[in-house]
Amino acid sequence: MHGFVTTIVIIGLLLSVVGLVFPLGIFAKKRLVALGALIVLGTGGIALSNSLRSPEQVEADQVADATLAANDAAGYSAVEADPENFIRVETTFEASGSLMISGTLTNSSNFGIMNVRLRCDQFGQTGKRLDRESITIAQEVPAGGSTQFGPLAVGYADQQLASILCQATDGEIVHAGAEPAPN
């Protein structure tokens, strides 16, 4: 970057010198000097703003760039777009008027996922879907790990309930350095 800025500054200075030294029409002379000065001032501002950055800021930017590159290589974009594709849900239920579920969320991605949204379908003995409810599990599921939840109320249990199937339908990727919610 510094070599590029230096080259542009030299070109600007040369244009200004050419405009001052060589016999050109008055308008051409003024334009070359102005163009050269503009180039020198503009690129000098870039160099000045970069030189004002502390070594810690430069290092932090380099780390952030490397982190983004590593995240993309590990599938960050895919996990951020569809986190539910990386969550496996295992549930048990208890039905005594209200439907209570407990279970385990397993994350197969390289990134933590939180606030997983579940859709739970209730089925009768014939396999007919009787009802559908949604709930958000407000916990973090670590990268490559599991989290247990429940028991949580998911609504009312249908009187003919024989089984349930809960699937992840959404979630949020955990961003590095994010503050956990206060207790």
C-alpha positions in Angstrom: 0.0 0.0 0.0 2.8 2.4 0.9 4.6 1.8 -2.4 1.4 2.5 -4.3 0.7 5.8 -2.5 4.3 6.9 -2.9 4.1 6.2 -6.7 0.9 8.3 -7.0 2.4 11.2 -5.0 5.5 11.2 -7.3 3.2 11.2 -10.4 1.3 14.2 -8.9 4.5 16.1 -8.2 5.8 15.4 -11.7 2.5 16.7 -13.2 2.8 19.9 -11.2 6.5 20.4 -12.2 5.7 19.9 -15.8 2.9 22.4 -15.6 5.2 25.0 -14.0 8.5 24.5 -16.0 7.4 23.8 -19.6 6.0 26.5 -21.8 2.3 25.6 -22.2 -0.8 27.6 -22.7 -1.9 29.4 -19.5 -5.0 27.1 -19.1 -3.0 23.9 -19.6 -0.4 25.1 -17.1 -3.0 25.8 -14.4 -4.8 22.6 -15.1 -1.7 20.4 -14.8 -0.6 22.2 -11.6 -4.1 21.8 -10.1 -4.3 18.2 -11.1 -0.9 17.4 -9.7 -1.7 19.2 -6.4 -5.0 17.4 -6.2 -3.3 14.0 -6.6 -0.6 14.8 -4.1 -3.1 16.1 -1.5 -5.6 13.2 -2.0 -3.0 10.4 -1.7 -1.2 12.2 1.0 -4.5 12.1 3.0 -4.7 8.4 2.5 -1.1 7.9 3.7 -1.7 10.2 6.6 -4.9 8.4 7.7 -3.2 5.1 7.5 -0.2 6.3 9.4 -2.4 7.6 12.2 -3.7 4.0 12.9 -2.1 2.4 15.9 -0.3 -0.9 15.5 -3.0 -2.5 17.6 -5.7 -1.3 15.1 -3.6 -2.6 12.2 -3.2 -5.9 14.0 -6.9 -6.1 14.9 -7.9 -5.5 11.2 -5.5 -8.2 10.1 -6.9 -10.7 12.7 -10.5 -9.7 11.6 -9.6 -10.3 7.9 -8.0 -13.7 8.7 -11.0 -14.7 10.8 -13.4 -13.8 8.0 -11.4 -15.9 5.6 -11.2 -18.8 7.9 -15.0 -18.6 8.6 -15.8 -18.6 4.9 -13.5 -21.6 4.4 -15.3 -23.5 7.3 -18.8 -22.8 5.8 -19.8 -19.7 7.8 -22.0 -18.4 5.1 -23.9 -21.7 4.8 -24.4 -21.8 8.6 -25.5 -18.2 8.8 -28.0 -18.6 6.0 -29.6 -21.8 7.2 -28.5 -22.7 10.8 -31.4 -25.1 11.1 -29.7 -27.5 8.7 -26.9 -28.0 11.2 -29.2 -28.7 14.3 -30.4 -32.2 15.1 -33.3 -32.4 17.6 -34.1 -35.3 19.9 -37.2 -34.8 22.1 -39.3 -36.6 24.7 -42.7 -35.4 25.7 -45.2 -35.5 28.6 -48.9 -34.7 27.9 -51.1 -33.9 30.8 -53.3 -31.1 29.5 -50.3 -29.1 28.3 -47.6 -30.5 26.1 -44.2 -30.5 27.8 -41.0 -31.3 25.8 -37.5 -32.0 26.9 -34.6 -32.9 24.7 -31.2 -32.4 23.2 -30.0 -30.1 20.4 -26.9 -31.2 18.6 -24.9 -28.8 16.4 -22.9 -30.3 13.5 -21.4 -27.0 12.4 -18.1 -25.3 13.2 -20.0 -22.3 14.7 -22.1 -21.9 17.8 -25.8 -21.5 17.1 -28.3 -19.9 19.6 -32.0 -19.2 19.8 -33.0 -22.3 17.9 -36.6 -22.2 16.7 -38.4 -25.5 16.9 -41.6 -26.6 15.1 -43.3 -29.4 17.0 -46.0 -31.5 15.2 -48.4 -33.6 17.2 -49.5 -36.9 15.6 -52.3 -39.4 16.4 -52.0 -43.2 16.2 -52.8 -43.2 12.4 -50.0 -40.7 11.7 -52.4 -37.9 11.1 -51.0 -34.5 12.2 -53.2 -33.1 14.9 -51.6 -29.9 15.8 -48.4 -27.8 15.2 -46.7 -25.4 17.7 -43.4 -23.5 17.7 -41.0 -22.6 20.4 -37.6 -20.9 20.7 -34.9 -22.6 22.8 -33.1 -19.5 24.1 -29.8 -21.3 24.7 -26.5 -21.6 22.9 -25.6 -24.9 21.2 -21.8 -24.9 20.9 -20.0 -25.7 17.7 -19.8 -29.5 17.3 -21.6 -29.9 20.7 -25.0 -30.5 22.3 -27.2 -28.7 24.7 -30.1 -30.2 26.7 -33.3 -28.2 27.3 -36.6 -28.5 29.0 -39.1 -29.4 30.2 -40.8 -26.6 28.3 -44.5 -26.0 27.6 -45.3 -26.0 23.9 -49.0 -25.5 24.1 -51.9 -27.9 24.7 -51.7 -31.6 24.0 -54.3 -33.0 21.7 -56.4 -35.8 23.4 -55.4 -38.2 20.7 -51.7 -37.5 20.9 -49.5 -40.5 20.2 -46.2 -38.9 19.2 -44.5 -35.7 18.4 -41.8 -34.6 15.9 -39.8 -31.5 16.6 -37.6 -30.0 13.9 -35.3 -26.9 13.9 -36.7 -24.2 11.6 -34.4 -21.3 12.4 -31.6 -20.1 14.6 -28.8 -17.5 14.9 -25.1 -18.0 14.5 -23.1 -17.0 17.6 -20.8 -14.1 16.7 -17.4 -14.0 18.2 -17.1 -11.6 21.1 -20.9 -11.3 21.5 -21.9 -10.5 25.1 -24.1 -13.1 26.7 -27.5 -11.9 27.9 -27.7 -10.8 31.5 -29.2 -13.3 33.9 
